[in-house]
Amino acid sequence: MSKKRDAAPQGMIEALEDQADADAVRVFRDRLASGEEELIPEEFVRRLVDGETTVKVWREFRSFTTEELAEKAGVSMSELLAIESGERAGSLETVKKIAAALNLTVDDLA
């Protein structure tokens, strides 16, 4: 009899987990449709996973040259290049400016 009791709660847990997954997918699709989320092509994801600097990957995904991003963010080319090469992390203020220029959050660049 204890096996039967254990089976019912496990089935309920699985059903709740399935519902939570379905809800998460629905929320993501709604956010995607409203422009709050975006899909990133695999090539860019792979570059991020492989450890390429996030600023460079996002800049190229957004189709900016280094000159365009530096100007739009209001940072010097040398500072942007140092951040993209991994030579420097950049100050929080600089990262905020770059994130805003790329239409991202600071967390997206972390």
ZIBEL-V986958 format. One record per pair of residues at least 6 apart in sequence whose ideal C-beta (glycine too) atoms are under 8 Angstrom apart, sorted by the first residue. I is the first residue (numbers start at 0). J is the second residue. Records with the same first field share a line. If there is no record, write none. Layout:
I = J ; J
This chain:
27 = 36
30 = 36
31 = 37 ; 38
39 = 60
40 = 60
43 = 56 ; 59 ; 60
46 = 56
47 = 53 ; 56
52 = 82 ; 83 ; 84 ; 85
53 = 107 ; 108 ; 109
54 = 79 ; 82 ; 83 ; 97 ; 101 ; 108
55 = 83
57 = 101 ; 103 ; 107 ; 108
58 = 65 ; 68 ; 83 ; 101
61 = 68 ; 101 ; 102
63 = 71 ; 100 ; 101
65 = 76 ; 79 ; 80 ; 83
66 = 76
68 = 79 ; 97 ; 100 ; 101
69 = 75 ; 76 ; 78 ; 79
71 = 100
72 = 79 ; 93 ; 96 ; 97 ; 99 ; 100
73 = 96
74 = 93 ; 96 ; 97
78 = 87 ; 89 ; 93
79 = 97
81 = 87 ; 89
82 = 88 ; 89 ; 93 ; 94 ; 97
88 = 94
89 = 97
91 = 105
94 = 105 ; 108
95 = 105
97 = 108
98 = 104 ; 105 ; 107 ; 108
101 = 107 ; 108
